[in-house]
Amino acid sequence: MAKQSIELTRVVCTDGEIDYKVGINPNTNVDDKLQAFVDAFRSVAGTAEIICHGLPVKVSLAMWGEESGWATGPTQNENQNWSNMKYISSTNPEGNIGKGTNGWAKFEGRRKHARGFAKFFMNNSRYSDLIDYLKNTSSPDINTCIDYIANAGYAGEDHAGYAKRVKECVSSLEMHTDIG
């Protein structure tokens, strides 16, 4: 079966901004699943890169893919929160519209999520080592960024396990998509 695009639904956010709600990834073949994911999220991973001092696109895509099962997770879809950011307050993560399913922050679409994701690192002091690193290098190393994020406790206490899983997702992206 040929690759199917992930459905993107145009939404008008509460602030009047246009965004796109991302549907569930319909693909089962690994090449198709990962490429459809990249096609749906590459542009907003670029937005996160610009906002967050050059956080590599592959880091965002790998984290979002790991956290959402490459956009197959119903909870992530319902919340439009592809990175499983916890709801902390109405302003953290930035751009959320409240507490969603399972206590995760809820967003209106992929662009709002990407901005919130980038600002989450910038606005939470435990990621200061990552931000300092990004501000002081013109070509950030993907593995170094992942280690900073994992060691700050992004996915809980198994820092090494999370870093390993995200690095494996980067390898999968490089092997199965046009992201290179």
Secondary structure, DSSP 4 states (H G I P E B T S, - for coil): ----PPPEEEEE-TTS-EEEEE------SHHHHHHHHHHHHHHHHHHHHHHTTT--HHHHHHHHHHHHTTTT-HHHHHHT-TT-PBP-BTTBSTT--SB-GGGBB--SSHHHHHHHHHHHHHHSGGGHHHHHHHHT-SS--HHHHHHHHHHTTTTSS-HHHHHHHHHHHHHHHHHHSTT-
